[in-house]
Amino acid sequence: MKKITTLFILILSFQAYTQEQDNYTFGKISQEELNLKNYKLDSTANAVILLDLGTTKFINKVDEEAGITYRRVSSSYYQKIKFFTKENFEHATYTIPLTNESNVINIKAVTHNNLDKTYLDEDLIYEKRINDDKREVKFTLPNLKEGSIIEVEYTVETPIKFNLTSWVFQSDIPVKYSQFKASIPGNYVFNRKLSGFLKLKTNTSEVKRNCFIISHFERASSCEVVTYAMENIPAFIEEEYMTDKDNFISKIKFELSEYQRINGTKDKYTSTWKDVDKKFKTNENIGGQLKKYKHFEDVIPSEIKILGSDLEKAKEVFAFIRNNFNWNKGQGIFGKINVKEAFKNKVGNVGEINISLINALKSVGLNAELILISTRKNGYATKLYPVMSDFNYLIAKVIINNKTYLLDATDKLLPFGLLPYKCLNGYGRVMDFKNGSYWIDIVPESNSKRQLSSSLKLNIDGTITGKLRIANFGYEALIKRRAIENKSEDDIIAEFESLFNNLEVINYNLSSKTEIDKPIIETMEILIEGESDFTNYYINPFLSEQIKTNPFKLDNRLYPVDYGFQRKYIVNFSLEVPEGYLINSFPKPKALTLPENGGSYKLVSQKVNDTKINLNSTFKINKPIFYNFEYQTLKILYNQTISSQKIPIEIKKI
């Protein structure tokens, strides 16, 4: 991914890329480009895309054997890259995705090393079958060196279906100039969506007469010729706590909304949610399967049905479905779904498991519905109009005593009311077939925290002994259970001891490892080795909970920080030292708060007397999303917390 190293895009005059972008000559490199030693707008860049061009048009292809003419979309690509070091040589490998109905032609590629040119041999172009529907063509530029410039050019021809190929302006290395031009016949109407935080340098549209002849008709169609361009584009860098980069990288996307036939009739491809609701209701794999709740009346244990509380019923039904199924890792939300067969075989995809859950909840009289969502790695679903390909997952919704619970029964470690982290992606679409579907915000469980309590004592022989208790709640408990799921107790102890140089766990106890509705708690007795003749002794009171690195390193971040869920980390620390020693210094009290109570760090330290100290700290992230204008204050919160937690307690021999 590309780094965003500055908030503002610096403007440079670069005539070769802003005035005559379409008039490049393949194989011709300027002396200025050959002499280029670094990229002025980003001195840290190991490579820069000098020119990135795409041109799309509609063409007629003749099948002489069949004697027919058919329409295709022809997209030509040209890219020129300068490498300063070897670090980004992966950009010299090209992978061209294709379907069974598409093909790539006229591949040309050359590597320039000063005045020497090395052309790509056709024998180095490979084709690979991905699955029954997809394949790819792949090649790597030859003779790469530091200072090399590469040029690549090729054309992809595809059938005219629904969408033009999206054009991505940004890369994970800087781009000097990127342009996409499309010539679209007037009887095709596309929705266009510009994503990302960068502005277009060029955004033009003009009508070109008689640009495309439709087969079997003498009259030619006019075209709309659109040009979109950006220049001096910073690299896009992925940092921690973000959803899919596709949500934020600068690109333009086309989706076919309408096609007008020669006879004047129109096909509309942008449907309404009312249309989608109707299709889903009558669809065999969605609406048809949601009618199978009577089947679950026969399989739900009678002891669940007679429970007095609706919440107790819901929890027991959820546990019953979750424990009955094994997820086969299939998403399966628009494919074949058969809840009866899946329940019988005790294995199913997401659709089969969570629709079974909805049916089972309905079978005991609860109000349950299906929610379509897009996971964090799949990007945000479009809200303007239905784009069903935006969705890749489904979950269940149940309302009990006016409170909404969102459920997913695919994971045996998930407790009732907790969604997988991958599902915490803003919002979903509730498919209410009676009253009409609607959007719902996905609000995560708020009681997620980790708490370390330690009571330690320094002994005369220089050792420290005492007890630790580490408790994890909510998502932190899920993370802990996932981390230790297949580990023995000895493995867990060894992993904890590896965090320290001289700590040994003497006794260890783990509670609620499998009781997933409860917090998971570790208690242990520890021994820290030391020297009996020490003059000064240092111990960090935060132990395993010390924040050592700041996850936010960019100068500026244009996309949001998305934690997914609120977080709280608590440390309670107590230390006693023997007579003849005193607590000489320790971390001072500190209080930091983000604007609008977005987060905080609080440290309270109290020296009870010369031989005892108590310390309590809390680090909180109070909301799941921080926007780009909040980035700097969030970064400062981490930096100051790290500085505070670096300070040890100093024990001095009197």
Salt bridges, closest charged atoms under 4 A:
ASP22 OD2 - LYS181 NZ 3.04
GLU33 OE2 - LYS80 NZ 3.08
GLU101 OE1 - LYS161 NZ 2.59
GLU127 OE2 - ARG135 NH1 3.01
GLU151 OE1 - HIS112 NE2 2.84
GLU153 OE1 - LYS108 NZ 3.23
GLU157 OE1 - LYS61 NZ 3.29
ASP172 OD1 - HIS91 NE2 2.53
GLU224 OE1 - ARG192 NH2 2.63
GLU231 OE2 - LYS201 NZ 3.48
GLU239 OE1 - ARG557 NH1 2.91
ASP246 OD1 - LYS251 NZ 3.34
GLU255 OE2 - LYS253 NZ 3.63
GLU258 OE2 - LYS266 NZ 3.51
GLU258 OE1 - LYS268 NZ 2.80
ASP267 OD2 - ARG261 NH2 2.59
GLU284 OE2 - LYS336 NZ 3.50
GLU369 OE1 - LYS397 NZ 2.97
ASP411 OD2 - ARG482 NH1 2.79
GLU476 OE1 - ARG450 NH1 2.97
GLU495 OE1 - LYS487 NZ 2.54
GLU515 OE2 - LYS518 NZ 3.10
GLU522 OE1 - LYS480 NZ 3.31
GLU545 OE1 - ARG450 NE 2.68
ASP562 OD1 - ARG376 NH1 3.17
ASP610 OD1 - LYS607 NZ 3.46
GLU630 OE2 - LYS623 NZ 2.56
